[in-house]
C-alpha cells in the first residue's frame, strides 16, 4: 500500500470517519479491520515503506499463520477440500486421494503455499482417470511421472484444464480465471493461442 494511502487509512481508523468523493461532510464509520500481509511489517517500517503509527494501530491482536510446509498435518485436509471443490465443478466423481499421493503432498516444500497446493489438486482432478487421485495425477516435479513424455503433453493438458474449467462454469471466463488462479486476460490469450472460440 502506498504511503499516501497508509496515511488515509490511519486517519479512518483514528477518526472513525471517511470523506466521500464529492461529499460535503465526513461520514462516520463503525468497522472492525482485519489486515493480512505476507511481509515482515516491522522490517517494512524500519526501511520506510510502512508507517510505524499505522503498524501499531493495526497490530492490536496479531495472529501468525505458519506456512503450509510448517504444518504438514493440514495438507491432507486441504487437499481433500480442493479435490471435492474441483471435482464438483468439473462434474467428476472423485472419491478421495490415494495414500501414496498424500505422502507425496506431505513431503513437498510448498514454496507457493496453499495456492500452489490448490493448483496442484485442481490439475490432478482433471487428470485423474479413476475415482481417486493418484500420485501420477499430481504431476509433481521429480515424481514418477516427470520426464519427456509428460513434458511433451503439458500444452495439451493446459488446454484441457482451461477448456474443462470453462465448461464447468458454463463459459464464465471471470469464474474460470478465479478457479485457475489466473487473469481473464490470460484465459482470453490462451483461447486465441489454441484457436478456440469457446462457447459453453
C-alpha positions in Angstrom: 0.0 0.0 0.0 1.5 3.4 -1.0 2.4 5.7 1.9 -0.2 8.2 0.9 -3.0 5.6 1.2 -1.5 4.4 4.5 -2.0 7.9 5.9 -5.6 7.9 4.8 -6.3 4.5 6.3 -4.7 5.7 9.6 -7.0 8.7 9.7 -10.0 6.5 9.1 -9.0 4.2 11.9 -8.3 7.1 14.3 -11.2 9.4 13.5 -13.7 6.7 12.5 -14.9 8.7 9.6 -14.3 8.9 5.8 -14.5 11.6 3.3 -16.6 10.6 0.2 -15.7 11.9 -3.2 -18.0 14.8 -3.8 -19.3 14.7 -0.3 -19.8 17.9 1.8 -19.0 16.4 5.2 -17.2 13.4 6.7 -19.2 10.2 7.1 -18.9 8.3 10.3 -18.0 4.6 10.1 -18.1 1.8 12.6 -15.9 -1.1 11.5 -13.6 -3.8 12.6 -10.5 -4.2 10.5 -8.7 -7.5 9.8 -5.5 -6.8 7.9 -3.2 -9.5 6.3 0.2 -9.5 4.9 2.9 -11.9 3.7 5.7 -9.4 4.6 7.6 -8.6 7.7 5.8 -5.3 8.6 8.4 -4.3 11.2 11.1 -4.6 8.6 9.0 -2.6 6.2 8.7 0.1 8.9 12.4 0.2 9.5 13.0 0.6 5.8 10.5 3.4 5.4 7.9 1.5 3.4 5.3 1.2 6.1 4.1 3.8 8.6 5.1 2.9 12.1 2.0 4.6 13.6 -0.3 2.5 11.3 1.7 -0.6 12.3 0.8 -0.1 15.9 -2.8 0.8 15.1 -3.2 -2.4 13.2 -1.1 -4.7 15.4 -3.5 -4.9 18.4 -4.1 -8.6 18.2 -1.6 -10.3 15.9 -2.3 -13.8 14.5 0.5 -15.6 12.8 -0.4 -18.4 10.4 2.6 -20.7 9.7 3.5 -21.5 6.1 2.0 -24.7 4.8 5.3 -26.5 4.8 5.4 -26.0 8.6 2.0 -27.6 9.2 2.0 -30.8 7.1 -0.9 -32.2 9.2 -3.2 -29.7 7.4 -2.1 -30.8 3.9 -4.5 -33.8 3.7 -7.5 -31.8 4.9 -6.8 -29.0 2.4 -6.1 -31.4 -0.4 -9.4 -33.3 0.1 -11.3 -29.9 0.3 -9.9 -28.8 -3.0 -10.5 -32.2 -4.6 -14.2 -32.1 -3.5 -14.5 -28.5 -4.8 -13.0 -29.0 -8.2 -14.5 -32.4 -8.8 -17.9 -31.0 -8.2 -17.2 -28.0 -10.5 -15.9 -30.4 -13.2 -18.8 -32.9 -12.8 -16.4 -35.7 -11.9 -16.8 -38.2 -9.1 -13.5 -38.1 -7.3 -13.9 -40.0 -4.0 -10.6 -39.4 -2.5 -6.8 -39.2 -2.7 -4.5 -42.3 -2.5 -2.2 -42.7 0.4 0.9 -42.5 -1.9 -0.4 -39.3 -3.3 -1.0 -37.9 0.2 2.5 -38.9 1.2 4.0 -37.1 -1.8 2.0 -34.0 -1.0 3.2 -34.0 2.7 6.8 -34.4 1.6 6.7 -31.3 -0.7 8.1 -28.0 0.5 5.2 -25.9 -0.9 7.1 -22.7 -1.6 3.9 -21.4 -3.2 2.0 -22.2 0.0 -1.7 -23.0 -0.2 -2.2 -21.5 -3.6 0.3 -24.0 -5.0 -1.4 -26.9 -3.4 -4.7 -25.7 -4.7 -3.4 -25.5 -8.3 -1.8 -29.0 -8.0 -5.1 -30.5 -6.8 -7.1 -28.7 -9.5 -4.9 -30.1 -12.2 -5.0 -33.6 -10.6 -8.8 -33.6 -10.6 -8.8 -33.1 -14.4 -6.0 -35.7 -14.9 -7.5 -38.4 -12.7 -8.8 -41.3 -14.7 -10.4 -43.1 -11.8 -12.3 -42.3 -8.6 -9.2 -41.5 -6.6 -6.4 -39.1 -7.3 -3.1 -41.0 -7.6 0.5 -39.8 -7.2 1.0 -39.7 -11.0 -2.0 -37.3 -11.3 -0.3 -34.7 -9.1 2.5 -34.2 -11.7 4.9 -33.1 -9.1 8.4 -32.2 -10.3 10.7 -35.1 -9.7 7.8 -37.5 -9.3 7.3 -40.8 -11.0 5.5 -39.1 -13.9 8.2 -36.5 -14.6 10.0 -36.8 -17.8 10.0 -36.1 -21.6 6.7 -37.9 -22.2 4.9 -35.6 -19.7 6.7 -32.5 -20.8 5.5 -33.1 -24.4 1.9 -33.1 -23.2 2.0 -30.1 -21.0 0.4 -27.8 -23.6 -2.4 -30.3 -24.3 -3.1 -30.7 -20.5 -3.1 -26.9 -20.0 -5.6 -26.6 -22.8 -7.8 -29.4 -21.4 -7.6 -27.8 -18.0 -8.7 -24.4 -19.3 -11.4 -25.7 -21.6 -12.7 -28.1 -18.9 -12.8 -25.3 -16.3 -14.7 -23.1 -18.7 -17.2 -25.9 -19.4 -17.7 -26.4 -15.6 -18.7 -22.8 -15.2 -20.8 -22.6 -18.3 -18.3 -20.4 -20.2 -18.0 -17.7 -17.5 -14.4 -16.5 -18.0 -14.3 -14.5 -14.8 -15.2 -17.5 -12.7 -12.9 -19.8 -14.7 -10.0 -17.3 -14.2 -10.7 -17.2 -10.4 -10.7 -21.0 -10.2 -7.5 -21.3 -12.1 -5.7 -18.5 -10.3 -5.0 -16.5 -13.5 -6.4 -13.4 -15.1 -9.3 -13.2 -17.5 -6.8 -11.8 -20.0 -4.7 -14.9 -19.7 -7.8 -17.0 -20.4 -8.6 -14.9 -23.5 -5.0 -15.1 -24.8 -4.8 -18.9 -24.3 -8.0 -19.4 -26.2 -6.6 -17.3 -29.0 -3.4 -19.3 -28.9 -5.4 -22.6 -29.1 -7.5 -21.3 -31.9 -10.6 -21.9 -29.8 -13.7 -19.7 -30.0 -15.1 -21.2 -26.8 -18.8 -21.2 -26.0 -20.4 -23.2 -23.3 
